[in-house]
Amino acid sequence: MRLAILADVHGNLPALQAVLADLPPVDGVVVAGDMTGLLYQDEVVRRLREHDSWMSKGNGEIGLLNGV
């Protein structure tokens, strides 16, 4: 199984789009936390869901959920 492993996107949609466009064929995308932050956090999560990504919470998501 070939996986792409991403981390620390921090809501940077243009960078995420560039990385996803440059990926070779993979069986899945794993995101090791910190998807949220900056301007485009909702769009980043939406785009990752479109790729059926496996996402884990990072300290950014934990802070967001805890209202920090």
C-alpha positions in Angstrom: 0.0 0.0 0.0 1.3 3.4 -1.0 0.4 6.3 1.4 1.0 10.0 1.3 1.7 11.3 4.7 1.1 15.0 5.4 1.4 17.2 8.5 1.2 20.8 9.6 -0.9 22.1 6.7 -2.2 24.9 9.1 -5.0 26.0 6.8 -2.7 26.8 3.9 -5.1 25.8 1.1 -2.8 26.9 -1.8 0.1 24.8 -0.5 -2.2 21.8 0.1 -3.6 22.0 -3.4 -0.1 22.1 -4.8 1.0 19.1 -2.8 -2.1 17.1 -3.8 -1.7 17.9 -7.4 1.9 16.8 -7.3 1.3 13.4 -5.6 2.0 10.2 -7.5 -0.8 7.6 -7.5 -1.4 6.6 -3.8 -3.8 4.3 -2.0 -4.5 6.9 0.7 -3.6 10.1 2.4 -2.7 10.3 6.1 -2.6 13.6 7.8 -0.7 13.7 11.1 -2.5 16.7 12.6 -2.5 20.5 12.5 -4.8 20.9 9.5 -6.5 24.0 11.0 -5.2 27.5 11.3 -4.8 30.5 9.0 -7.5 31.6 6.5 -8.7 28.4 4.8 -9.0 25.8 7.6 -12.6 24.8 6.6 -11.6 24.4 2.9 -8.5 22.4 3.9 -10.5 19.9 5.9 -13.2 19.7 3.2 -10.5 19.0 0.5 -8.9 16.4 2.7 -12.3 14.7 3.2 -12.8 14.7 -0.6 -9.6 12.5 -0.7 -11.0 10.2 2.0 -7.9 11.1 4.1 -7.3 9.6 7.5 -6.8 12.6 9.8 -5.5 12.7 13.4 -5.9 15.6 15.7 -2.8 17.8 16.3 -2.3 20.3 19.0 -4.0 22.9 16.8 -7.2 20.9 16.5 -7.2 20.0 20.2 -6.9 23.7 21.1 -9.7 24.6 18.6 -11.9 22.0 20.2 -11.1 23.1 23.7 -11.6 26.8 22.9 -8.0 27.7 23.5 
